[in-house]
Amino acid sequence: MKEKNDPGKVVVKVARLLDESAIPYIVTGGIAVLIWGRPN
């Protein structure tokens, strides 16, 4: 079942918009863990 509000997909879309607008950003906390995996 496809999730409409998948946090990972939302972050990717936002990051793409920020990149296209040349706006610097960082991804931290729980969202970063969702995207890049669990902390060591």
N, C-alpha and C positions, 0 to 999 in steps of 0.2 A: 504494500500500500504506500502510495506516494504522499509524503507530508507536505502540506502547503507552506508551513512556516518552519522549515528545517533551518535551524540556526546557522549551520555551516554554509548552506547555500545563500542565506541572507548576507552573511559576512563577505562571501566571495563577490556578490553583486555590489555591495557597498564599496569594497576595496577596488573593484573595477572602476566604479564611478569616480572615486577619489584619485586613482591613477590617471584616468583620462583628464581630470581637472588639475593635475599636477599638485594635488594637496597631500602633504606628508601625513602619515598616520602610523600608529603601531597597534598591534593586537595583543592584549594582555589578559591575564586572569582566566576565568572559566572558558571564555570563547577561544583563547589560544589553546587550551587543553583539548577542547572539542576538535579543533582543526589539526593540531600537530601531535596529539597523543597525550598520554599521562606523564606526569613529571617523574624523574628518576628518584 
